[in-house]
Amino acid sequence: IDGAIRDHYWAIEMGGELAGFFMLRGLDTGYAKPSFGIFVAEHWSGRGLAAAALEYSKAWCTEHGVSTMMLKVAPDNAAARRIYQDAGFVPVGTCPDTGHAIHEWRSDRS
């Protein structure tokens, strides 16, 4: 992404096709803990790509001295909440603007 310095964006390619992308952002705007975001194309959903992206992001954070990562998830997105819980994220609050649950991962809990 043009202008990204500390924020990171990755593509997920499967069989020569763009299957999705994920990111850690917020570092460029001064936040100490990046926000994880992901999109997986419908055709590729349910194949473990989100879990793999989370594991990669956790490893990246650990390697780069980032001890905490956060994300937001809609309350009715049970599949995503399960993936995040399995990856070691815990709920820490609710976003007042969207009503989405805020989850956090810390390297000392993984």
Contacts in CASP RR format, 6 or more apart in sequence:
PFRMAT RR
TARGET T0000
AUTHOR 0000-0000-0000
METHOD contacts of the structure
MODEL  1
IDGAIRDHYWAIEMGGELAGFFMLRGLDTGYAKPSFGIFVAEHWSGRGLA
AAALEYSKAWCTEHGVSTMMLKVAPDNAAARRIYQDAGFVPVGTCPDTGH
AIHEWRSDRS
1 7 0 8 1.000
1 9 0 8 1.000
3 28 0 8 1.000
4 25 0 8 1.000
4 28 0 8 1.000
5 28 0 8 1.000
6 26 0 8 1.000
6 27 0 8 1.000
6 28 0 8 1.000
7 23 0 8 1.000
7 24 0 8 1.000
7 25 0 8 1.000
7 26 0 8 1.000
7 27 0 8 1.000
7 28 0 8 1.000
7 34 0 8 1.000
8 23 0 8 1.000
8 24 0 8 1.000
8 25 0 8 1.000
8 60 0 8 1.000
9 21 0 8 1.000
9 22 0 8 1.000
9 23 0 8 1.000
9 25 0 8 1.000
10 21 0 8 1.000
10 22 0 8 1.000
10 23 0 8 1.000
10 53 0 8 1.000
10 56 0 8 1.000
11 18 0 8 1.000
11 20 0 8 1.000
11 21 0 8 1.000
12 18 0 8 1.000
12 19 0 8 1.000
12 20 0 8 1.000
12 21 0 8 1.000
12 22 0 8 1.000
12 40 0 8 1.000
12 44 0 8 1.000
12 49 0 8 1.000
12 53 0 8 1.000
13 19 0 8 1.000
14 44 0 8 1.000
14 47 0 8 1.000
14 49 0 8 1.000
18 41 0 8 1.000
19 40 0 8 1.000
19 41 0 8 1.000
19 43 0 8 1.000
19 44 0 8 1.000
19 49 0 8 1.000
20 38 0 8 1.000
20 39 0 8 1.000
20 40 0 8 1.000
20 41 0 8 1.000
20 44 0 8 1.000
20 49 0 8 1.000
21 38 0 8 1.000
21 39 0 8 1.000
22 36 0 8 1.000
22 37 0 8 1.000
22 38 0 8 1.000
22 39 0 8 1.000
22 50 0 8 1.000
22 53 0 8 1.000
22 56 0 8 1.000
22 57 0 8 1.000
23 36 0 8 1.000
23 37 0 8 1.000
23 38 0 8 1.000
24 34 0 8 1.000
24 35 0 8 1.000
24 36 0 8 1.000
24 37 0 8 1.000
24 57 0 8 1.000
24 60 0 8 1.000
24 61 0 8 1.000
24 66 0 8 1.000
24 69 0 8 1.000
25 34 0 8 1.000
25 35 0 8 1.000
25 37 0 8 1.000
26 34 0 8 1.000
26 35 0 8 1.000
27 34 0 8 1.000
27 66 0 8 1.000
32 68 0 8 1.000
33 66 0 8 1.000
33 67 0 8 1.000
33 68 0 8 1.000
33 69 0 8 1.000
33 70 0 8 1.000
33 104 0 8 1.000
34 61 0 8 1.000
34 66 0 8 1.000
34 69 0 8 1.000
34 70 0 8 1.000
35 69 0 8 1.000
35 70 0 8 1.000
35 71 0 8 1.000
35 72 0 8 1.000
36 54 0 8 1.000
36 57 0 8 1.000
36 69 0 8 1.000
36 70 0 8 1.000
36 71 0 8 1.000
37 71 0 8 1.000
38 50 0 8 1.000
38 53 0 8 1.000
38 54 0 8 1.000
40 46 0 8 1.000
40 49 0 8 1.000
40 50 0 8 1.000
50 80 0 8 1.000
50 83 0 8 1.000
51 83 0 8 1.000
51 86 0 8 1.000
51 87 0 8 1.000
54 83 0 8 1.000
54 84 0 8 1.000
54 87 0 8 1.000
55 87 0 8 1.000
57 69 0 8 1.000
58 69 0 8 1.000
58 87 0 8 1.000
58 105 0 8 1.000
58 107 0 8 1.000
58 110 0 8 1.000
60 66 0 8 1.000
61 67 0 8 1.000
61 68 0 8 1.000
61 69 0 8 1.000
61 107 0 8 1.000
62 107 0 8 1.000
66 107 0 8 1.000
67 106 0 8 1.000
67 107 0 8 1.000
67 108 0 8 1.000
68 104 0 8 1.000
68 105 0 8 1.000
68 106 0 8 1.000
68 107 0 8 1.000
69 104 0 8 1.000
69 105 0 8 1.000
70 92 0 8 1.000
70 102 0 8 1.000
70 103 0 8 1.000
70 104 0 8 1.000
70 105 0 8 1.000
71 84 0 8 1.000
71 89 0 8 1.000
71 102 0 8 1.000
71 103 0 8 1.000
72 95 0 8 1.000
72 98 0 8 1.000
72 100 0 8 1.000
72 101 0 8 1.000
72 102 0 8 1.000
72 103 0 8 1.000
73 80 0 8 1.000
73 81 0 8 1.000
73 84 0 8 1.000
73 100 0 8 1.000
73 101 0 8 1.000
73 103 0 8 1.000
74 80 0 8 1.000
74 98 0 8 1.000
74 100 0 8 1.000
74 101 0 8 1.000
75 99 0 8 1.000
75 100 0 8 1.000
75 101 0 8 1.000
81 101 0 8 1.000
81 103 0 8 1.000
84 103 0 8 1.000
87 105 0 8 1.000
88 105 0 8 1.000
88 109 0 8 1.000
88 110 0 8 1.000
89 103 0 8 1.000
89 104 0 8 1.000
89 105 0 8 1.000
90 103 0 8 1.000
90 104 0 8 1.000
90 105 0 8 1.000
90 109 0 8 1.000
91 101 0 8 1.000
91 102 0 8 1.000
91 103 0 8 1.000
92 102 0 8 1.000
92 103 0 8 1.000
92 104 0 8 1.000
93 101 0 8 1.000
93 102 0 8 1.000
94 100 0 8 1.000
94 101 0 8 1.000
94 102 0 8 1.000
95 101 0 8 1.000
95 102 0 8 1.000
END
